[in-house]
Amino acid sequence: MSSSAASLYLDPQIRDWVLFPITLVMILVGILRHYVTILLTSPPKKLSRAAIREQRALLRSQILRATSSNSPLPPSYYKSLSASLWHAFDSGTYLKDGPPKDSDAPTTPANPLTNPDQMEGMMDGMKKQLVMMVPQMVIMGFVAIKLPFPLTLGFKSMLQRGVETQDMDVRWVSSLSWYFLNFFGLNGVYRLILGNDNAADSSKDLANSSPFAAATQQQAGPQDYNKLFKAEKDNLELAEGLYSWAGKGVELRVLQKYGKVAR
């Protein structure tokens, strides 16, 4: 192994014509990928007025419950608002599709391949993955650099991608591995040039490593608000038992604070 490592020499021009160009190309590719991703990404669709009202009604109820133990609303207002929300949730008034016609009918989960919104999310994920894979197909694996410090064999698969040799010293780095090291190490440069929210950040690619990741996120997005409203009815009833008005006895507390009334 030592004889093989000693007999392997690199042309000094590889530094000028391989290492530095790959780093420069990676920066330019990241900038190009950022703008290409912006062009390929479909704009988000606007929610309908009924869908927004559906979400806001649930949020309004959650805020009402969260402040029930020290509510700023007087008892009459709180009970009126709680009762109004309870009856609306019970009748399905705030559902975007209207009150359910048959609540006992079983609902089957929708097929994501027949949902245009989820199909669009899958296509966006595939477009982003295609933009990321193009540079990998251009840069082939060949020896480009030798590290000046020793490493264990565990780094061999990471540093010598594209060079399938068992006897080569671990310190040798292939061009494809140098590409990946730049790919994950230039995030700070991308943030400096493109800002924090950029499409060239490789940490986002790890989260969305599969083209179906966007579709999976969208599958978790749509919720059955009919079930959520039914659960929220029970939560409102429990919150009424915890209700306490923040202004109860406020006159006496103010007088006690300024020493007008003995505590």
FENVENSUL-V45321 format. One line per field, one symbol per residue. ss: DSSP state (h for helix, s for strand, l for the rest). burial: # if it has 16 or more other ideal C-beta (glycine too) atoms within 10 Angstrom, else .. A space follows every 50 residues. Layout:
# FENVENSUL-V45321
ss: ???
burial: ???
This chain:
# FENVENSUL-V45321
ss: lhhhhhllllllhhhhhhhhhhhhhhhhhhhhhhhhhhhhllllllllhh hhhhhhhhhhhhhhhhlhhhslllhhhhhhhhhhhhhhhhhlllllllll lllllllllllhhhlhhhhhhhhhhhhhhhhhhhhhhhllllssssllll llhhhhhhhllllllllllllssshhhhhhhhhhhlhhhhhhhhllllll lhhhhhhlllllhhhhhhhhhlllhhhhhhhhhhhhhhhhhlllsllllh hhhhhhhllllll
burial: .................##..##.###.###.##.##............. ...#..##..#..##.##..#.#....#..##..##.##..####..... ...........#..#..#..##.#####..##..#...#.#.###..... .....#..###.#....################..##.##...#...### ##..#..#..#.####.#......##..#..#..##..#...#.#..... .............
